[in-house]
Amino acid sequence: MKTFDCIVIGGGINGVGIANDAQGRGLDTLLLEKQDLAQATSSASSKLIHGGLRYLEHYEFRLVREALSEREILLKKAPHIIKPLRFQLPHMPHLRPVWMIRAGLFLYDQLGKRKLLPGSRHVEFKAESSPLKPEILRGFEYSDCWVDDSRLVALNAIQFTENGGVLKTRHECTAAKVERGLWTITARDTESGLITTYHARSLINAAGPWVKSFLTQNMQRTSPYGVRLIKGSHVVVPKLYEGDNAFILQNDDSRIVFVIPYLNEFSIVGTTDVEYQGDPSQVAISTEETHYLCDVVNKHFAREMTPQEVIWSWSGVRPLCDDESDDPKAITRDYTLELEKVEGLPLLSVFGGKLTTYRRLAESAMKQIRPFFPLMGEEWTSEAVLPGGDLGHSPKSFIQGLLQKYDYLDSKQAKRIATAYGSRCHLFLTENAKDQGQHFGAGLYQAEVDYLIKHEFAKEVEDVLWRRSKLGLFLKPLEVLELATYLESHKKNKVKGVSCD
Ligand SMILES: Cc1cc2nc3c(=O)[nH]c(=O)nc-3n(C[C@H](O)[C@H](O)[C@H](O)COP(=O)(O)OP(=O)(O)OC[C@H]3O[C@@H](n4cnc5c(N)ncnc54)[C@H](O)[C@@H]3O)c2cc1C
């Protein structure tokens, strides 16, 4: 049986980022993910590529500098799924003083490299045009970026496999040990129950919230660090205001809450910061969190937001490296990579990390294992565009191009497709509308579903509707059922060896 150079456990952003980087440097890599790609934390974020303004208060200068510099690198790598976003920060005199915010924003503008994103400035809110309460008259504005988090994971996974990497989703690594000079990894196919053994020269544990339990339970080792699971929840409501800018609201408990425009029709409101003890896969928003988010919005916005308006919510746990802080919001958001040698073979574990810094984290991981693979290639990911990111034009002109080429698309559909797939949409868009096949609803046709199965590792309804797209917000229950039936028949045909391609 083949021996891999690297086996990576975990198909969240850190696992796929590391696997992709390793494969691109010539290391033969296998990635095992026990659920779908991005099924855990990496689809439950605030969806920001950001420096993290508030981390400055906790003196996290290294993290903020690295994250700020990544914004424009990632924007160039994936201009279809990442876009610049202006944040407005209303100033409430009883909260952080003006001088502190000005100093923070000055640092924020200076710390990272910035050519495309405009700097911060002071703003006046005009009662007739501002969605905020009339007494909120001034504030600040600064830049960060927005990202489709689960698609960032999918795109890295596509690049990884296109470069020859082997990806097994719905394969849980149940044990890992060194035997006869190699890592021996046992994986269980969670659909068929089939057990497979793989061999590798190095093992990378990027299991996110399970990083510690993977070491202690699956490998019977002690974990070099504790992990604090800090739950964060978001709600989606009908849009709270017109316009493209986001808001960053400072609450009187020193927490901040983002309000972010979403899919033209909605606003995302989040996040909370609550210590979490349960099973990370069962994390869900509580009534208290929903009320908390409504309260913060209602302290700032003229229009009231109620829990009854919530259309969708999601929660995730931040797997943070335990720095023994008493306050969940003060625990470091920086990452720690721990390299251990087990009978001479590398075992690298990833503690913490952010979407924003995944690429840099992967580069650090490569640096750590380089002594074991002296012939590995050099850094390559900063310049490499992610699949579909070669738009050739601005995202706006790319959408115009789609409307001209495929006359059956309306502008909403063209925008959705362009900002999800970029140039890869030509793999499933056809000249004639009739060749798109069955329509499942909300502009989702069979051709797109087949593409997602064939090229983006989608298998279940949730993969298609909530992680590769957000069409779950628009499909009616009967339409979801039809899609489920289609995916089931696809699986059965595959088992029988009939290709649906
Ligand atoms: C509420 C919230 C908001 C956030 N907002 C932002 C933000 O706006 N910007 C930002 O940059 N960062 C943000 N983050 C942080 C960011 O989302 C996380 O740091 C990142 O997603 C962690 O990725 P990961 O790959 O380490 O973990 P995960 O995404 O959780 O991936 C770990 C994977 O490992 C798999 N796995 C576990 N055990 C096994 C096993 N035995 N075998 C096979 N697979 C296994 C799991 O199924 C899982 O898919 C936020 C986090 C939260 C919780």
The ligand as an SDF file (V2000), in Angstrom:
LIG
                    3D

 53 58  0  0  0  0  0  0  0  0999 V2000
  -18.3640   32.2640   16.2110 C   0  0  0  0  0  0  0  0  0  0  0  0
  -17.0670   32.3260   15.5000 C   0  0  0  0  0  0  0  0  0  0  0  0
  -16.7750   33.4100   14.6910 C   0  0  0  0  0  0  0  0  0  0  0  0
  -15.5580   33.4510   14.0120 C   0  0  0  0  0  0  0  0  0  0  0  0
  -15.3370   34.4670   13.1580 N   0  0  0  0  0  0  0  0  0  0  0  0
  -14.1920   34.5260   12.4610 C   0  0  0  0  0  0  0  0  0  0  0  0
  -13.9910   35.5330   11.4930 C   0  0  0  0  0  0  0  0  0  0  0  0
  -14.8700   36.3390   11.2120 O   0  0  0  0  0  0  0  0  0  0  0  0
  -12.7920   35.5730   10.8510 N   0  0  0  0  0  0  0  0  0  0  0  0
  -11.8070   34.6760   11.1140 C   0  0  0  0  0  0  0  0  0  0  0  0
  -10.7400   34.8150   10.5320 O   0  0  0  0  0  0  0  0  0  0  0  0
  -11.9840   33.6620   11.9950 N   0  0  0  0  0  0  0  0  0  0  0  0
  -13.1610   33.5660   12.6570 C   0  0  0  0  0  0  0  0  0  0  0  0
  -13.3770   32.5410   13.5330 N   0  0  0  0  0  0  0  0  0  0  0  0
  -12.3350   31.5470   13.7380 C   0  0  0  0  0  0  0  0  0  0  0  0
  -12.3480   30.4870   12.6370 C   0  0  0  0  0  0  0  0  0  0  0  0
  -13.6470   30.1930   12.2360 O   0  0  0  0  0  0  0  0  0  0  0  0
  -11.6960   29.2190   13.1860 C   0  0  0  0  0  0  0  0  0  0  0  0
  -10.4770   29.5210   13.7650 O   0  0  0  0  0  0  0  0  0  0  0  0
  -11.4420   28.1980   12.0780 C   0  0  0  0  0  0  0  0  0  0  0  0
  -12.6160   27.9520   11.3580 O   0  0  0  0  0  0  0  0  0  0  0  0
  -10.9230   26.9160   12.6930 C   0  0  0  0  0  0  0  0  0  0  0  0
  -10.6850   26.0280   11.6470 O   0  0  0  0  0  0  0  0  0  0  0  0
  -10.1190   24.5790   11.9560 P   0  0  0  0  0  0  0  0  0  0  0  0
   -9.8120   23.9730   10.6590 O   0  0  0  0  0  0  0  0  0  0  0  0
   -9.0420   24.6620   12.9530 O   0  0  0  0  0  0  0  0  0  0  0  0
  -11.3350   23.8500   12.7040 O   0  0  0  0  0  0  0  0  0  0  0  0
  -12.6930   23.2480   12.1040 P   0  0  0  0  0  0  0  0  0  0  0  0
  -13.2590   24.0760   11.0510 O   0  0  0  0  0  0  0  0  0  0  0  0
  -13.5730   22.9700   13.2740 O   0  0  0  0  0  0  0  0  0  0  0  0
  -12.2200   21.9080   11.4260 O   0  0  0  0  0  0  0  0  0  0  0  0
  -11.8060   20.7780   12.1440 C   0  0  0  0  0  0  0  0  0  0  0  0
  -12.3150   19.5760   11.3870 C   0  0  0  0  0  0  0  0  0  0  0  0
  -11.7180   18.4040   11.9050 O   0  0  0  0  0  0  0  0  0  0  0  0
  -12.6470   17.3590   11.7120 C   0  0  0  0  0  0  0  0  0  0  0  0
  -12.2720   16.2450   12.5850 N   0  0  0  0  0  0  0  0  0  0  0  0
  -12.2120   16.2620   13.9410 C   0  0  0  0  0  0  0  0  0  0  0  0
  -11.8140   15.0600   14.3910 N   0  0  0  0  0  0  0  0  0  0  0  0
  -11.6000   14.2680   13.3000 C   0  0  0  0  0  0  0  0  0  0  0  0
  -11.1960   12.9100   13.1220 C   0  0  0  0  0  0  0  0  0  0  0  0
  -10.9300   12.1220   14.1560 N   0  0  0  0  0  0  0  0  0  0  0  0
  -11.1010   12.4330   11.8510 N   0  0  0  0  0  0  0  0  0  0  0  0
  -11.3690   13.2120   10.7730 C   0  0  0  0  0  0  0  0  0  0  0  0
  -11.7840   14.4960   10.9060 N   0  0  0  0  0  0  0  0  0  0  0  0
  -11.8890   15.0260   12.1500 C   0  0  0  0  0  0  0  0  0  0  0  0
  -13.9750   18.0070   12.0710 C   0  0  0  0  0  0  0  0  0  0  0  0
  -15.0920   17.3130   11.5500 O   0  0  0  0  0  0  0  0  0  0  0  0
  -13.8110   19.3980   11.4980 C   0  0  0  0  0  0  0  0  0  0  0  0
  -14.4030   19.5270   10.2190 O   0  0  0  0  0  0  0  0  0  0  0  0
  -14.6110   32.4370   14.1950 C   0  0  0  0  0  0  0  0  0  0  0  0
  -14.9050   31.3320   15.0050 C   0  0  0  0  0  0  0  0  0  0  0  0
  -16.1410   31.2630   15.6200 C   0  0  0  0  0  0  0  0  0  0  0  0
  -16.4880   30.0570   16.4240 C   0  0  0  0  0  0  0  0  0  0  0  0
  1  2  1  0
  2  3  1  0
  2 52  2  0
  3  4  2  0
  4  5  1  0
  4 50  1  0
  5  6  2  0
  6  7  1  0
  6 13  1  0
  7  8  2  0
  7  9  1  0
  9 10  1  0
 10 11  2  0
 10 12  1  0
 12 13  2  0
 13 14  1  0
 14 15  1  0
 14 50  1  0
 15 16  1  0
 16 17  1  0
 16 18  1  0
 18 19  1  0
 18 20  1  0
 20 21  1  0
 20 22  1  0
 22 23  1  0
 23 24  1  0
 24 25  2  0
 24 26  1  0
 24 27  1  0
 27 28  1  0
 28 29  2  0
 28 30  1  0
 28 31  1  0
 31 32  1  0
 32 33  1  0
 33 34  1  0
 33 48  1  0
 34 35  1  0
 35 36  1  0
 35 46  1  0
 36 37  1  0
 36 45  1  0
 37 38  2  0
 38 39  1  0
 39 40  1  0
 39 45  2  0
 40 41  1  0
 40 42  2  0
 42 43  1  0
 43 44  2  0
 44 45  1  0
 46 47  1  0
 46 48  1  0
 48 49  1  0
 50 51  2  0
 51 52  1  0
 52 53  1  0
M  END
$$$$
